Amino acid sequence: MGKYFGTDGFRGEANINLRADHAYRIGRFLGWYYGELKKRSGDDTPARIVIGKDTRRSGYMFEYNLVGGLVASGADAYLLHVTTTPSVAYIASTDDFDCGIMISASHNPYYDNGIKLINGSGEKMDEETIRLVEAYIDGELEVFGQKWPEIPFAVREKIGRTVDYVSGRNRYIGYLISLGMYSFKGLRIGLDCANGSSWSIAKAVFDALGAKTYVINAEPNGVNINTDCGSTHIEGLQKLVLEKKLDIGFAYDGDADRCLAVDDKGQVVTGDHILYVCGLHMKKHGDLMNNTVVTTVMSNFGLYKAFDECGISYAKTSVGDKYVYEYMKENDCRIGGEQSGHILFTKYASTGDGILTSLKVMEVLMDTHKKLSELTEPLVIYPQVLVNVRVKDKAEAQADPDVQAAVQAAAAALGESGRILVRESGTEPLIRVMVEAESEETCHLHVDRVIEVIRSKGHAVE
């Protein structure tokens, strides 16, 4: 991770540690850099960059500043307006854009925002380009064999244009509908749109496929995104499914790149459940490339035991859908994701897509003629306890020999009946201590022992 950009973009509280001037400078650099790359390859046409945003109030501020920077550097900015992160990735890759930008802080509260960069193939931006963006923000840019204290402004007819591109969003909706292999006629489906990006898209897709939809949290006002709703607060969808006796429910986050579900009994279905259900279905139909499902180290121990029983192989990556996608691409895998609901189906998309995930789950239901509660029943999720410890120095605490010895002792005690994972937070000064075991009591026992060592050695911030 860099100085400003983490695993999921440049994220922070709007106008505190992510400001309007940051957006302007990001736009200035991207507009100039991609235009310069084209010019050096003999193409004198302006760079084309597509932008989407979620429903946060600060989204307009960042959008306008990004556009100002882009057109000042000679690029043409195409606006999708309020849309999902996967739609920006889809349009960037299909409509010949140099790159895409999504303005969103995903599942974070409304006062946070973020700037996610997407390359022309619809993938997360490469680290080399992100380092150049950061260098320009800090006035330390060196590229094309020279230092750039400042980059040139476009003048006269070279100044860029702004183009309304809502048609791109509509094409993305059409693409999702085209992936629906079955009619949902007669099915009652709940959708929790988190007052975010999916509010104008998800219902349109499910209605077009014939479902009777019941939608909640689809009235964004700029400050209610993710507030007691969506995939991070799924209780509202559980209540809806039970009260309306729905067949299934789907909950998205603010930018709809993740999806969790609620089954016909009102039970929460996590990303691990979805990986199990869809992975098993893909194996049955010969679509599970390399017989492998890609997970992160945070997936539940029970998922791995279930895969072992089904004869499905699995890989474990670092936390972050970015790392899941990189592994999938390098090893030609077709399904992967996170417990939190970032699920990737690389045959259809280059990023996690909540609405696409919903459609793939529905495909399994329709093909098997089973309810989601039946499909997930064989998967036994182990109790999990995760405690965050604020520390003075993450690396120092993690490397302490006594802390490592405590972790090894816990792992030995758990044996084949559980696991312990101790890792550094990617964004905060935290050590995360997680234990999964057959009982919650056992989880707490081992978590508490490790945390006690961290504190006794003086690493914790009390």
C-alpha positions as CSV (number, residue, x, y, z in Angstrom):
1,M,0.0,0.0,0.0
2,G,1.1,3.5,-0.7
3,K,1.0,6.8,1.1
4,Y,-2.6,7.7,0.1
5,F,-4.0,4.6,-1.7
6,G,-4.8,1.4,0.1
7,T,-6.1,-1.9,-1.2
8,D,-9.3,-0.2,-2.2
9,G,-8.4,3.3,-3.4
10,F,-7.7,6.6,-1.6
11,R,-10.2,6.6,1.2
12,G,-10.8,9.0,4.1
13,E,-13.2,11.4,5.7
14,A,-14.3,14.0,3.2
15,N,-12.3,17.3,3.4
16,I,-10.3,16.0,6.4
17,N,-7.8,13.5,5.0
18,L,-9.4,13.2,1.5
19,R,-9.9,16.7,0.2
20,A,-11.3,18.4,-2.9
21,D,-7.8,19.4,-3.9
22,H,-6.7,15.8,-3.8
23,A,-9.4,14.9,-6.4
24,Y,-8.3,17.8,-8.6
25,R,-4.7,16.8,-8.6
26,I,-5.6,13.1,-9.3
27,G,-7.7,14.4,-12.3
28,R,-4.9,16.6,-13.5
29,F,-2.4,13.7,-13.4
30,L,-4.6,11.1,-15.0
31,G,-5.8,13.4,-17.8
32,W,-2.2,14.4,-18.6
33,Y,-0.6,11.0,-18.1
34,Y,-2.9,9.0,-20.3
35,G,-2.9,11.7,-23.0
36,E,0.9,11.7,-22.9
37,L,1.0,7.9,-23.3
38,K,-1.3,8.1,-26.3
39,K,0.8,11.0,-27.8
40,R,4.0,9.0,-27.4
41,S,2.5,6.1,-29.2
42,G,1.5,8.3,-32.1
43,D,-2.2,8.9,-31.1
44,D,-3.1,12.6,-30.8
45,T,-6.6,12.0,-29.6
46,P,-7.5,13.1,-26.0
47,A,-7.5,10.6,-23.1
48,R,-11.0,9.2,-22.4
49,I,-11.9,8.7,-18.7
50,V,-15.2,7.5,-17.3
51,I,-16.4,8.4,-13.8
52,G,-19.1,7.0,-11.5
53,K,-20.1,7.9,-8.0
54,D,-22.3,6.6,-5.2
55,T,-24.9,8.6,-3.3
56,R,-22.7,10.4,-0.7
57,R,-23.2,14.1,-0.4
58,S,-19.5,14.7,-1.0
59,G,-19.6,12.7,-4.2
60,Y,-20.5,15.8,-6.3
61,M,-17.6,17.8,-4.8
62,F,-15.1,15.1,-5.7
63,E,-16.7,14.5,-9.1
64,Y,-16.5,18.1,-10.1
65,N,-12.9,18.5,-8.9
66,L,-11.9,15.3,-10.7
67,V,-13.5,16.6,-13.9
68,G,-11.9,20.0,-13.5
69,G,-8.5,18.4,-13.3
70,L,-9.1,16.0,-16.2
71,V,-10.4,18.6,-18.7
72,A,-7.7,21.1,-17.6
73,S,-5.1,18.4,-18.6
74,G,-6.8,17.8,-22.0
75,A,-8.8,14.6,-21.2
76,D,-12.5,14.0,-22.0
77,A,-14.5,13.1,-18.9
78,Y,-17.5,10.8,-19.3
79,L,-20.0,10.9,-16.4
80,L,-22.1,7.8,-15.5
81,H,-23.4,9.7,-12.5
82,V,-24.7,7.6,-9.6
83,T,-23.8,4.0,-10.4
84,T,-22.1,1.0,-9.0
85,T,-18.3,0.2,-8.9
86,P,-18.7,-2.9,-11.1
87,S,-20.6,-0.8,-13.7
88,V,-17.6,1.6,-14.0
89,A,-15.3,-1.4,-14.5
90,Y,-17.6,-2.9,-17.1
91,I,-17.9,0.3,-19.1
92,A,-14.2,1.1,-18.8
93,S,-13.4,-2.3,-20.4
94,T,-16.1,-2.4,-23.1
95,D,-16.2,1.2,-24.3
96,D,-12.5,1.7,-24.9
97,F,-11.7,4.0,-22.0
98,D,-8.1,4.7,-20.9
99,C,-9.2,4.3,-17.3
100,G,-12.2,4.6,-15.0
101,I,-12.7,6.4,-11.6
102,M,-15.3,5.4,-9.0
103,I,-16.0,7.9,-6.2
104,S,-17.1,5.8,-3.2
105,A,-16.1,4.6,0.3
106,S,-18.0,1.3,-0.2
107,H,-19.5,0.2,3.1
108,N,-18.1,3.2,5.2
109,P,-20.4,5.9,6.7
110,Y,-21.6,8.8,4.5
111,Y,-19.0,11.3,5.8
112,D,-16.2,9.1,4.4
113,N,-15.5,8.9,0.7
114,G,-12.9,7.4,-1.6
115,I,-11.4,7.5,-5.1
116,K,-11.0,4.1,-6.7
117,L,-8.9,3.9,-9.9
118,I,-9.7,1.3,-12.6
119,N,-7.6,0.5,-15.6
120,G,-8.8,0.2,-19.2
121,S,-9.4,-3.5,-18.8
122,G,-11.8,-2.9,-15.9
123,E,-9.3,-4.1,-13.3
124,K,-7.9,-2.2,-10.2
125,M,-5.2,0.2,-11.2
126,D,-1.6,-1.2,-11.2
127,E,0.7,-0.2,-8.4
128,E,3.2,1.6,-10.7
129,T,0.6,4.1,-11.9
130,I,-0.8,4.6,-8.4
131,R,2.7,5.5,-7.2
132,L,3.0,8.1,-10.0
133,V,-0.4,9.6,-8.9
134,E,0.9,9.8,-5.3
135,A,4.2,11.3,-6.4
136,Y,2.3,14.0,-8.3
137,I,0.1,14.8,-5.3
138,D,3.3,15.4,-3.3
139,G,5.0,17.4,-6.0
140,E,7.7,14.7,-6.6
141,L,6.7,13.3,-10.0
142,E,9.4,11.7,-12.1
143,V,8.3,9.9,-15.2
144,F,9.2,9.7,-18.9
145,G,12.8,10.2,-18.0
146,Q,12.5,13.6,-16.3
147,K,11.2,15.4,-13.2
148,W,7.9,17.3,-13.4
149,P,7.6,20.0,-10.7
150,E,4.3,20.7,-12.5
151,I,2.6,19.3,-15.6
152,P,1.3,21.4,-18.5
153,F,-2.2,22.7,-18.8
154,A,-4.2,22.1,-22.0
155,V,-5.0,25.2,-23.9
156,R,-7.4,26.3,-26.7
157,E,-8.9,23.4,-28.6
158,K,-6.9,20.9,-26.5
159,I,-9.0,21.6,-23.3
160,G,-11.1,18.5,-22.6
161,R,-14.8,18.0,-22.7
162,T,-17.4,16.7,-20.2
163,V,-19.8,14.1,-21.7
164,D,-23.0,12.9,-20.1
165,Y,-22.7,9.1,-20.4
166,V,-25.8,7.7,-18.6
167,S,-26.3,5.5,-21.6
168,G,-23.3,3.5,-20.4
169,R,-25.0,2.7,-17.1
170,N,-28.1,1.6,-19.0
171,R,-25.9,-0.8,-21.1
172,Y,-24.5,-2.3,-18.0
173,I,-28.1,-2.9,-16.7
174,G,-28.8,-4.6,-20.0
175,Y,-25.7,-6.7,-19.6
176,L,-26.8,-8.0,-16.2
177,I,-30.3,-8.8,-17.5
178,S,-28.7,-10.8,-20.4
179,L,-26.9,-13.0,-17.8
180,G,-30.2,-14.1,-16.3
181,M,-30.6,-17.7,-17.5
182,Y,-34.0,-18.2,-16.0
183,S,-37.2,-16.3,-15.5
184,F,-37.9,-15.4,-11.9
185,K,-41.6,-15.2,-12.4
186,G,-43.5,-16.3,-9.3
187,L,-40.6,-15.6,-7.0
188,R,-40.7,-13.0,-4.2
189,I,-37.3,-11.4,-3.7
190,G,-36.2,-8.8,-1.2
191,L,-33.5,-6.2,-2.1
192,D,-31.7,-3.9,0.4
193,C,-30.0,-1.2,-1.6
194,A,-28.2,0.4,1.4
195,N,-29.4,3.8,0.1
196,G,-26.5,3.5,-2.2
197,S,-25.5,2.9,-5.8
198,S,-27.8,-0.1,-6.4
199,W,-31.0,1.9,-5.7
200,S,-31.7,2.6,-9.3
201,I,-30.2,-0.6,-10.8
202,A,-31.0,-3.7,-8.8
203,K,-34.8,-3.5,-8.9
204,A,-34.7,-2.8,-12.7
205,V,-32.7,-6.0,-13.2
206,F,-34.9,-8.3,-11.1
207,D,-38.1,-6.8,-12.4
208,A,-36.9,-7.4,-16.0
209,L,-36.3,-11.0,-15.1
210,G,-39.9,-11.4,-13.8
211,A,-39.5,-11.3,-10.0
212,K,-41.9,-9.8,-7.6
213,T,-39.4,-7.4,-5.8
214,Y,-39.7,-5.9,-2.4
215,V,-37.2,-3.1,-2.0
216,I,-36.0,-1.3,1.1
217,N,-33.4,1.4,1.7
218,A,-33.6,2.8,-1.8
219,E,-34.2,6.5,-1.0
220,P,-30.8,8.0,-0.8
221,N,-30.5,11.6,0.5
222,G,-26.7,12.0,0.6
223,V,-26.3,11.1,4.3
224,N,-28.1,7.8,4.8
225,I,-25.9,5.5,2.7
226,N,-25.1,2.4,4.8
227,T,-26.9,3.8,7.8
228,D,-28.4,0.8,9.6
229,C,-29.0,-0.9,6.3
230,G,-27.3,-2.9,3.5
231,S,-24.8,-5.7,3.8
232,T,-23.3,-4.3,7.0
233,H,-26.7,-4.1,8.8
234,I,-28.6,-7.0,7.5
235,E,-31.2,-7.2,10.2
236,G,-33.7,-5.0,8.2
237,L,-33.6,-7.5,5.3
238,Q,-34.0,-10.4,7.7
239,K,-37.1,-8.8,9.0
240,L,-38.5,-8.1,5.5
241,V,-37.9,-11.7,4.3
242,L,-39.7,-13.1,7.4
243,E,-42.6,-10.6,7.5
244,K,-43.3,-10.8,3.8
245,K,-42.5,-14.6,3.6
246,L,-40.1,-14.0,0.7
247,D,-38.2,-16.7,-1.1
248,I,-34.8,-14.9,-0.7
249,G,-33.3,-11.5,0.0
250,F,-30.1,-9.8,-1.2
251,A,-28.3,-6.9,0.6
252,Y,-25.7,-4.7,-1.1
253,D,-23.2,-2.2,0.3
254,G,-22.8,1.5,-0.7
255,D,-21.2,0.9,-4.2
256,A,-22.8,-2.6,-4.7
257,D,-19.5,-4.5,-5.2
258,R,-20.5,-6.9,-2.4
259,C,-23.6,-8.9,-1.6
260,L,-24.8,-10.9,1.3
261,A,-28.1,-12.8,1.3
262,V,-30.9,-13.9,3.6
263,D,-32.4,-17.3,3.0
264,D,-36.1,-18.3,3.2
265,K,-35.8,-18.9,6.9
266,G,-34.4,-15.5,7.6
267,Q,-30.8,-16.7,8.2
268,V,-27.8,-14.6,7.1
269,V,-25.9,-16.1,4.1
270,T,-22.3,-14.8,4.1
271,G,-19.8,-14.6,1.3
272,D,-18.4,-18.0,2.5
273,H,-21.9,-19.6,2.0
274,I,-22.1,-18.1,-1.5
275,L,-18.6,-19.4,-2.4
276,Y,-19.7,-22.9,-1.1
277,V,-23.1,-22.9,-3.0
278,C,-21.8,-21.5,-6.2
279,G,-18.5,-23.4,-6.1
280,L,-20.3,-26.7,-5.6
281,H,-22.7,-25.9,-8.5
282,M,-19.8,-25.0,-10.8
283,K,-18.0,-28.2,-10.0
284,K,-21.1,-30.2,-10.8
285,H,-21.4,-28.6,-14.2
286,G,-17.7,-28.7,-15.0
287,D,-17.3,-24.9,-14.8
288,L,-14.9,-24.9,-11.8
289,M,-11.6,-24.2,-13.5
290,N,-8.7,-26.0,-11.8
291,N,-11.2,-27.4,-9.3
292,T,-10.3,-24.3,-7.1
293,V,-12.2,-21.7,-5.2
294,V,-10.1,-18.7,-4.2
295,T,-10.7,-17.3,-0.6
296,T,-8.9,-15.0,1.7
297,V,-7.3,-16.0,5.1
298,M,-10.5,-14.7,6.8
299,S,-12.8,-17.3,5.3
300,N,-14.3,-19.6,8.0
301,F,-12.6,-22.8,9.0
302,G,-15.9,-24.6,8.3
303,L,-15.7,-23.6,4.6
304,Y,-12.4,-25.4,4.2
305,K,-13.7,-28.5,5.9
306,A,-16.8,-28.5,3.6
307,F,-14.6,-28.1,0.5
308,D,-12.4,-31.0,1.7
309,E,-15.5,-33.2,2.0
310,C,-16.7,-32.2,-1.5
311,G,-13.3,-32.7,-3.1
312,I,-12.9,-29.0,-4.0
313,S,-9.4,-27.4,-3.7
314,Y,-9.0,-23.9,-2.4
315,A,-6.4,-21.1,-2.3
316,K,-6.0,-18.5,0.5
317,T,-4.9,-14.9,-0.3
318,S,-4.3,-11.8,1.8
319,V,-7.5,-9.9,2.8
320,G,-8.8,-7.8,-0.1
321,D,-10.6,-8.6,-3.3
322,K,-7.6,-7.1,-5.1
323,Y,-5.5,-10.0,-4.0
324,V,-8.2,-12.5,-4.7
325,Y,-8.5,-11.2,-8.3
326,E,-4.7,-11.3,-8.8
327,Y,-4.6,-14.9,-7.8
328,M,-7.6,-15.8,-9.9
329,K,-6.1,-14.1,-13.0
330,E,-2.6,-15.7,-12.5
331,N,-4.0,-19.2,-11.9
332,D,-7.0,-19.2,-14.3
333,C,-9.7,-19.6,-11.5
334,R,-13.3,-18.7,-12.1
335,I,-14.7,-18.0,-8.6
336,G,-13.3,-16.4,-5.5
337,G,-14.1,-13.9,-2.9
338,E,-14.4,-12.8,0.7
339,Q,-16.5,-13.6,3.7
340,S,-17.8,-10.0,3.6
341,G,-19.5,-10.6,0.2
342,H,-17.0,-9.5,-2.4
343,I,-17.5,-12.4,-4.8
344,L,-15.7,-12.5,-8.2
345,F,-16.9,-14.5,-11.2
346,T,-14.1,-13.7,-13.6
347,K,-15.9,-15.2,-16.6
348,Y,-18.4,-12.3,-16.3
349,A,-16.7,-9.4,-14.5
350,S,-13.2,-8.1,-13.5
351,T,-14.3,-7.0,-10.1
352,G,-16.7,-8.0,-7.3
353,D,-20.3,-7.3,-8.4
354,G,-23.1,-7.6,-5.9
355,I,-26.0,-7.7,-8.3
356,L,-24.1,-10.3,-10.5
357,T,-23.6,-12.4,-7.4
358,S,-27.3,-12.3,-6.7
359,L,-28.0,-13.5,-10.2
360,K,-25.5,-16.4,-9.9
361,V,-27.1,-17.5,-6.6
362,M,-30.5,-17.3,-8.2
363,E,-29.1,-19.5,-11.0
364,V,-28.2,-22.2,-8.6
365,L,-31.7,-22.0,-6.9
366,M,-33.5,-22.3,-10.3
367,D,-31.3,-25.1,-11.6
368,T,-31.5,-27.2,-8.4
369,H,-35.1,-26.4,-7.5
370,K,-34.0,-26.0,-3.9
371,K,-34.3,-23.2,-1.4
372,L,-31.2,-21.4,-0.3
373,S,-31.5,-22.8,3.3
374,E,-31.3,-26.3,1.8
375,L,-28.2,-25.5,-0.3
376,T,-26.3,-24.0,2.6
377,E,-27.3,-26.6,5.2
378,P,-24.2,-28.9,4.8
379,L,-21.9,-26.0,5.5
380,V,-21.2,-25.8,9.2
381,I,-19.8,-22.4,10.1
382,Y,-17.4,-22.5,13.1
383,P,-17.8,-19.9,15.9
384,Q,-15.4,-17.0,15.3
385,V,-14.0,-14.4,17.7
386,L,-12.1,-11.4,16.3
387,V,-10.7,-8.7,18.6
388,N,-8.8,-5.7,17.4
389,V,-5.9,-4.4,19.6
390,R,-4.7,-0.9,19.0
391,V,-0.9,-0.9,19.1
392,K,2.0,1.5,19.0
393,D,3.8,-0.3,16.1
394,K,2.0,-3.1,14.2
395,A,5.2,-4.7,12.8
396,E,7.0,-4.6,16.1
397,A,4.0,-6.2,17.9
398,Q,3.6,-8.9,15.2
399,A,7.3,-9.8,15.3
400,D,7.7,-10.0,19.1
401,P,9.0,-13.5,19.9
402,D,6.7,-13.9,22.9
403,V,3.7,-12.9,20.8
404,Q,4.7,-15.4,18.2
405,A,5.2,-18.1,20.8
406,A,1.7,-17.4,22.2
407,V,0.2,-17.7,18.7
408,Q,2.1,-21.0,18.0
409,A,0.9,-22.4,21.4
410,A,-2.7,-21.6,20.5
411,A,-2.4,-23.1,17.0
412,A,-1.0,-26.3,18.6
413,A,-3.8,-26.5,21.2
414,L,-6.4,-26.0,18.4
415,G,-4.9,-28.7,16.2
416,E,-7.2,-29.8,13.4
417,S,-10.3,-28.5,15.2
418,G,-9.8,-24.8,14.7
419,R,-7.3,-22.1,13.8
420,I,-5.8,-18.8,14.9
421,L,-4.9,-15.9,12.7
422,V,-3.1,-12.8,13.8
423,R,-2.6,-10.1,11.2
424,E,-2.0,-6.3,10.9
425,S,-4.8,-4.0,9.8
426,G,-4.2,-2.6,6.3
427,T,-5.6,0.9,7.2
428,E,-5.3,1.4,11.0
429,P,-2.7,0.8,13.8
430,L,-4.4,-2.4,14.8
431,I,-3.4,-6.0,15.3
432,R,-6.4,-8.3,14.6
433,V,-6.5,-11.5,16.6
434,M,-9.0,-14.1,15.3
435,V,-9.7,-17.6,16.5
436,E,-12.2,-20.2,15.0
437,A,-13.0,-23.3,17.0
438,E,-15.8,-25.7,17.8
439,S,-17.1,-23.5,20.7
440,E,-17.1,-19.8,21.3
441,E,-15.6,-20.4,24.8
442,T,-12.5,-22.0,23.2
443,C,-12.2,-19.0,20.8
444,H,-12.3,-16.5,23.6
445,L,-9.8,-18.5,25.6
446,H,-7.1,-18.4,22.9
447,V,-7.8,-14.8,21.8
448,D,-7.5,-13.6,25.4
449,R,-4.2,-15.4,25.9
450,V,-2.6,-13.8,22.9
451,I,-3.9,-10.3,23.7
452,E,-2.6,-10.6,27.2
453,V,0.9,-11.2,25.9
454,I,0.6,-8.2,23.5
455,R,-0.4,-6.0,26.4
456,S,2.1,-7.4,28.9
457,K,4.9,-6.7,26.4
458,G,3.9,-3.0,26.2
459,H,2.7,-3.0,22.6
460,A,-0.9,-2.1,23.2
461,V,-2.2,1.5,23.4
462,E,-4.3,1.5,26.6
